[in-house]
Amino acid sequence: MKWHRILALAFGLVVGAARAGNGFPAAYAPIVVLPQGVPQRYEFDLDDALARARAAHKRLYVYLGADNCAYCRQYEAFLSAHARELVPEFGKDYLVVDLRSTLSAQREKVWFRIDGRSRSYIEFTHAIGDERERQLVYPSVWLLDGHARQLMQMPTGAGTFETVPEQLEILHLVQ
């Protein structure tokens, strides 16, 4: 059983490298989490990232992007263009978690594993107090502490926090 997990992890790393053109820019040192159970279910295991956040006394900047999402590419291009200014700010307080998905993974298919327990998208958003619990919009961002508690309600959709001052407000938890 253990070898199956190791092989699955190795396969995930290869797939992750193949998708390197999409997702949070490498300069931010994201923790890439690939979904399990595809295509019927896109389950993202956040346990490792949460444990790392607790150990490092950092917050999580959880980014759910889709490989075929134009708005995701727009946000990622913004992050790349402003990496010099933003990477140090992210690094102070956050570990970036890059959840790799696709637009066909709608709300019913997206699941999260926290503390060894699977939660549907609705259960996850409800548990963290996200007011957007009825919607799944790509890209989505959640700011969580090391115990998966939401730190601030995030805006959603294209064009949000795509200036350096707006991104800094988000990182500094300015409402």
Residue, then its C-alpha position, 0 to 999 in steps of 0.5 A: m500500500k505504501w508503494h502505491r502512495i509513493l508512485a502516486l506522489a511521483f506521478g503527481l510531481v511529473v504531472g505538476a512539472a508538465r503543468a508548470g506554465n499554469g498556476f501560481p508563479a514559481a517565484y512565490a515557491p507555491i505548494v502545488v496540490l494536485p487533485q485526487g479522484v479526477p475526473q469524478r472528484y477533485e479532492f485537494d488535501l490541505d493537511d500537509a500545507l496546514a501542518r507546514a503553516r503551523a510549524a512555520h507560524k505562517r498563514l496560508y494563501v490558498y489559490l484555486g486556479a484552473d488550467n483553462c481559465a483566462y482570468c487565472r492566467q491574467y492574475e498569474a501574469f500580474l503576479s509574475a510581472h510584480a514578483r519583485e515587489l510582492v514575493p517578499e511581502f508574501g514570504k513574510d506571513y504566508l505559504v502559498v498553496d496552489l490548487r490545480s484544477t480545471l473549469s469543468a471541476q464545478r462546485e459539486k466535484v470540488w472537495f477538500r481534505i482537512d484533518g483527514r476528513s473530506r469536505s465538499y466545496i459547500e461544507f468547506t466554505h461553510a466551515i471557514g465562514d466564506e460568504r461565497e459558499r454557494q458559488l465556485v468562481y475561478p480563480s478563488v483565494w482563501l486566506l487561512d490560518g494554520h487551523a483552516r480558519q478564514l482570516m478575511q472574506m476575500p473578493t471574487g472574480a476577475g479584476t479583483f486585487e490586480t494592482v500592487p496596492e490592492q494585493l498588499e491590502i489583502l496580504h495585510l488583511v485590510q478590509 
